């Protein structure tokens, strides 16, 4: 009877070891799949990093162009306002300047 119990125990241990071996094999497969996923993610992160660097460059270029456009627009507005404001002022004081110049040339 003891031999039968011993054989049953050995068979039970062997069955459990086989199950553990199968579980470890499945875990190995899962770990390999996880490694592949991590490698894929690493590639995706590198690609995103490159995309962000390109976007930073484009944004910096856009920002520089935008600043230049604002300065140009301000210059045009100031020039147009100067023409609009100075023209009537110069027309108003033109007779006084002519009279002053005439009196200076007559005095010589």
Residue pairs with C-beta under 8 A, 6 or more apart in sequence:
none
